[in-house]
Amino acid sequence: MINQSVFPDYTYESVSYGLENTFYDWAIAQIAKAAGNKPAQEAYLKRSSGYQRYFDHNAAEYAQYGVTGFMRPVMIDGSFMTPFEPYGTEHETGNYTEGNAWQWTWFAPHDIKGLKAVMGGEEAFKQNLDATFAAKSQGTETPDMTGMMGQVAFGNEPSHHVPYLYNWTVEPWKTQEKVDYILDTMYSNKPAGVVGNEDVGSMSAWYVMSALGFYQVNAADPVYTIGRPLFDKVIIPIKGGTFTIIADNNSPNNRYVQSATINGKALTDSLFFEHKEFVPGGNLHFVMSDTPPQK
């Protein structure tokens, strides 16, 4: 437990609270935009970048971990808390909620472009992501840290979006690999068939969406990014009719998406589409293969 006589300004789970609040600010900005309140929109958008003050970019210091930095606790004077242990976890009394710096460093779902920038750019973002999946799985985990893939604790919500972040890199096929692995190994039809805490349906919701072939990384933005569809064909009832998802050449071995279209059009950057594209009679069409697509 943190000694509050040494750190009198200490707030339990401060990093997690800080990061989540910047996401809330972004969501509020969208409400202000819809309401036509431009001053409020601009104010909350500015606040939504506050997650950046938690990122300690220091490639030399963190070279031992293979990353350029972590989201690190910040003291009231603006300095980073010292000492600092990225693997350190203290349940309900530490700096992070139900996890550690490895998982929470990725919590900026509303501004992945900005997260890339503070990490040091495109290559640094991918390097850090690779390192997170490759890190040792042990540590002072809380009971909530389950479904470990390196330091991605898939069994808890802070990590649910992380496998999809490769879609913001030049290697989106890694998302398809990670999603395929999770669908295949971390869920079953047994009574205890999920690898983590269900938390009012979070684990099941991830499975349903991912099995369909897509996921919403930013819960406040109606945009989806693709993963690895589990079924050859799915028909979804929507207002006014049905929407069909088709995966050609699908099989356990064919986990890579060679191409994807929605309603006959290519996806944005081949990976993204909007909720409004779920239209009666429409379709999301995947073509699968056993090898990553050639760029």
KEFITI-79377 format. One record per residue (C-alpha): x, y, z. Coordinates in steps of 0.05 Angstrom, whole numbers, plus 5000, padded with zeros to 4 digits. Layout:
{{X Y Z}},
...
END
This chain:
{{5000 5000 5000}},
{{5024 5070 4984}},
{{5050 5109 5044}},
{{5008 5172 5044}},
{{5055 5207 5093}},
{{5107 5203 5037}},
{{5057 5221 4982}},
{{5006 5266 5016}},
{{4973 5283 4951}},
{{4962 5211 4932}},
{{4895 5191 4902}},
{{4879 5117 4895}},
{{4877 5093 4823}},
{{4894 5164 4800}},
{{4921 5145 4731}},
{{4859 5105 4714}},
{{4813 5161 4737}},
{{4853 5212 4699}},
{{4853 5173 4634}},
{{4779 5154 4638}},
{{4759 5226 4652}},
{{4793 5250 4588}},
{{4752 5199 4550}},
{{4689 5225 4585}},
{{4709 5296 4565}},
{{4713 5274 4492}},
{{4644 5243 4496}},
{{4616 5306 4528}},
{{4646 5346 4471}},
{{4606 5304 4422}},
{{4542 5319 4460}},
{{4560 5393 4459}},
{{4572 5390 4384}},
{{4504 5357 4373}},
{{4472 5411 4416}},
{{4507 5467 4376}},
{{4545 5491 4437}},
{{4613 5506 4405}},
{{4646 5538 4466}},
{{4630 5476 4508}},
{{4652 5430 4451}},
{{4720 5465 4445}},
{{4730 5467 4521}},
{{4717 5393 4530}},
{{4757 5373 4469}},
{{4817 5410 4499}},
{{4806 5373 4564}},
{{4803 5307 4527}},
{{4877 5311 4511}},
{{4894 5311 4585}},
{{4914 5238 4582}},
{{4979 5261 4550}},
{{5006 5290 4615}},
{{5008 5220 4644}},
{{5052 5192 4589}},
{{5125 5190 4609}},
{{5163 5188 4543}},
{{5233 5164 4560}},
{{5258 5111 4511}},
{{5325 5105 4546}},
{{5295 5093 4615}},
{{5245 5042 4589}},
{{5291 5006 4539}},
{{5293 4947 4586}},
{{5218 4938 4573}},
{{5223 4950 4498}},
{{5177 5011 4500}},
{{5184 5086 4494}},
{{5143 5101 4556}},
{{5084 5087 4602}},
{{5025 5123 4632}},
{{5056 5140 4699}},
{{5028 5171 4763}},
{{5035 5247 4766}},
{{5047 5285 4831}},
{{5012 5350 4848}},
{{5074 5389 4827}},
{{5071 5358 4758}},
{{5129 5310 4768}},
{{5124 5235 4756}},
{{5118 5191 4817}},
{{5184 5158 4838}},
{{5197 5101 4847}},
{{5157 5071 4791}},
{{5146 4998 4772}},
{{5106 4984 4708}},
{{5088 4914 4732}},
{{5066 4938 4800}},
{{4994 4926 4819}},
{{4957 4939 4884}},
{{4884 4921 4885}},
{{4841 4982 4899}},
{{4898 5019 4933}},
{{4948 5028 4877}},
{{4956 5076 4819}},
{{4915 5036 4770}},
{{4846 5004 4773}},
{{4850 4928 4770}},
{{4915 4929 4731}},
{{4981 4963 4720}},
{{5017 5011 4674}},
{{5023 4961 4617}},
{{4947 4956 4608}},
{{4928 5028 4624}},
{{4980 5059 4577}},
{{4932 5042 4520}},
{{4871 5076 4548}},
{{4860 5134 4500}},
{{4807 5102 4454}},
{{4781 5171 4434}},
{{4849 5196 4407}},
{{4892 5140 4380}},
{{4926 5189 4333}},
{{4946 5232 4393}},
{{4969 5170 4431}},
{{5014 5152 4373}},
{{5044 5222 4375}},
{{5062 5222 4449}},
{{5092 5152 4442}},
{{5138 5178 4388}},
{{5101 5164 4323}},
{{5078 5105 4281}},
{{5136 5059 4292}},
{{5140 5073 4367}},
{{5065 5058 4374}},
{{5074 4990 4340}},
{{5137 4976 4379}},
{{5102 4990 4445}},
{{5043 4947 4424}},
{{5088 4889 4405}},
{{5125 4896 4471}},
{{5060 4894 4511}},
{{5040 4828 4480}},
{{5110 4800 4489}},
{{5122 4823 4561}},
{{5125 4771 4617}},
{{5056 4753 4641}},
{{5073 4748 4714}},
{{5074 4806 4763}},
{{5036 4829 4824}},
{{4970 4818 4789}},
{{4902 4831 4821}},
{{4849 4776 4815}},
{{4821 4817 4758}},
{{4882 4807 4714}},
{{4864 4744 4675}},
{{4869 4721 4603}},
{{4941 4744 4600}},
{{4975 4753 4533}},
{{5040 4783 4555}},
{{5014 4843 4595}},
{{4949 4848 4557}},
{{4900 4825 4611}},
{{4843 4808 4564}},
{{4798 4783 4620}},
{{4785 4854 4643}},
{{4755 4914 4608}},
{{4817 4960 4604}},
{{4848 4911 4555}},
{{4788 4894 4512}},
{{4805 4944 4457}},
{{4880 4930 4456}},
{{4879 4871 4406}},
{{4845 4916 4356}},
{{4898 4971 4360}},
{{4941 4938 4306}},
{{4888 4964 4258}},
{{4921 5032 4269}},
{{4988 5004 4246}},
{{5017 4977 4181}},
{{5005 4906 4209}},
{{4930 4899 4217}},
{{4936 4824 4207}},
{{4962 4821 4278}},
{{4893 4842 4302}},
{{4864 4784 4263}},
{{4913 4736 4296}},
{{4900 4762 4367}},
{{4825 4762 4358}},
{{4826 4691 4329}},
{{4867 4667 4389}},
{{4821 4699 4439}},
{{4757 4672 4407}},
{{4788 4603 4404}},
{{4821 4597 4472}},
{{4788 4645 4521}},
{{4715 4627 4512}},
{{4676 4561 4517}},
{{4605 4536 4525}},
{{4618 4512 4596}},
{{4586 4546 4657}},
{{4651 4583 4670}},
{{4661 4596 4597}},
{{4693 4665 4599}},
{{4765 4679 4619}},
{{4749 4740 4661}},
{{4697 4779 4700}},
{{4633 4784 4660}},
{{4617 4852 4691}},
{{4545 4860 4667}},
{{4560 4829 4599}},
{{4626 4860 4578}},
{{4660 4795 4562}},
{{4600 4767 4524}},
{{4590 4832 4485}},
{{4663 4830 4462}},
{{4653 4758 4439}},
{{4589 4772 4401}},
{{4616 4832 4364}},
{{4684 4801 4350}},
{{4652 4736 4325}},
{{4612 4778 4276}},
{{4678 4807 4251}},
{{4682 4878 4279}},
{{4689 4919 4343}},
{{4676 4989 4368}},
{{4741 5014 4399}},
{{4714 5082 4418}},
{{4647 5070 4453}},
{{4627 5143 4441}},
{{4640 5142 4366}},
{{4595 5100 4320}},
{{4653 5072 4280}},
{{4673 4999 4276}},
{{4739 4966 4258}},
{{4745 4895 4231}},
{{4776 4835 4263}},
{{4767 4762 4245}},
{{4695 4738 4230}},
{{4679 4671 4262}},
{{4618 4652 4219}},
{{4609 4640 4145}},
{{4544 4677 4144}},
{{4504 4717 4195}},
{{4438 4753 4185}},
{{4424 4810 4233}},
{{4353 4838 4242}},
{{4353 4914 4237}},
{{4299 4966 4231}},
{{4265 4957 4163}},
{{4296 4890 4146}},
{{4360 4850 4154}},
{{4435 4860 4145}},
{{4480 4802 4123}},
{{4552 4787 4141}},
{{4587 4739 4094}},
{{4657 4709 4101}},
{{4681 4673 4038}},
{{4735 4619 4046}},
{{4726 4620 4121}},
{{4756 4564 4162}},
{{4796 4555 4227}},
{{4860 4563 4187}},
{{4836 4621 4144}},
{{4838 4674 4197}},
{{4866 4731 4154}},
{{4822 4782 4118}},
{{4844 4790 4046}},
{{4790 4842 4031}},
{{4727 4871 4061}},
{{4671 4912 4031}},
{{4607 4940 4059}},
{{4547 4950 4014}},
{{4592 4939 3955}},
{{4643 4992 3975}},
{{4713 4985 4003}},
{{4720 5001 4078}},
{{4755 5064 4099}},
{{4830 5047 4098}},
{{4804 4976 4086}},
{{4790 4970 4160}},
{{4735 5017 4184}},
{{4661 5031 4172}},
{{4606 5071 4205}},
{{4544 5048 4242}},
{{4499 5084 4191}},
{{4521 5033 4139}},
{{4479 4979 4172}},
{{4421 4987 4123}},
{{4364 4940 4103}},
{{4388 4893 4049}},
{{4460 4912 4060}},
{{4520 4868 4073}},
{{4589 4865 4101}},
{{4631 4819 4057}},
{{4697 4787 4078}},
{{4744 4746 4037}},
{{4789 4703 4081}},
{{4856 4669 4071}},
{{4908 4630 4110}},
{{4962 4683 4099}},
{{4964 4758 4113}},
{{4947 4801 4053}},
{{5005 4826 4011}},
{{5013 4902 4012}},
END
